[in-house]
Amino acid sequence: MSRSALYAVIAILVVVVGFGSYYAYRDYQDKKNSTEITIGPKGIKIDPPAR
């Protein structure tokens, strides 16, 4: 494999990891700012958004 092809593969991997990290962080922020309602055998539990 030539050196330029190796650099291209590394650049593509960096971009893919960057986009994956961004979407994971955005998903984490959306879940952190939402109210969770759970209905189970002990009744209803409501967790407000974290601050």
N, C-alpha and C positions, 0 to 999 in steps of 0.2 A: 504494500500500500504506500502510495507516495505521501510525502509530508503534507501537501496541501489538502489531500483527501482526508487525512487524519485530523487536521485542523477543522475541516468542514464538519466531520462527524462530531467532534467535541463541541463545536458551536451549536449544532442542532440539539445535542443533549442538554446543553446549558439552557437553551431557549425552552425546551420541553419541560425541564425541571422548574424553570421560572414560572411558566404558565400554570403548571400543576400546583405549585406553592401558592400562587395568587388565588386560584379558585378554591383551594382548601382553606385559606385564610378567610375568604369571603363567605364561604359556607359556615365556618366557625362563628363569624360575627353574626350571621343571620340566626343561627341557633341560639347564640348567647342572648340575643335581644328579643327572644320570643317567650311567651308564657306556655308552660307545659301543664296539661291537665291529664291526670291519670285516674282511671276508675278501676279499682281492684277489690279484693275481698274485704279489705279494711275500710272501704268507703272511697270518697272522692278526695284527691289531693291536688291542689293547685299551687304550682311554683311560679312566683312572679319573675320577671326578667331580672338578671343580675345587673348590678350597677358598676 
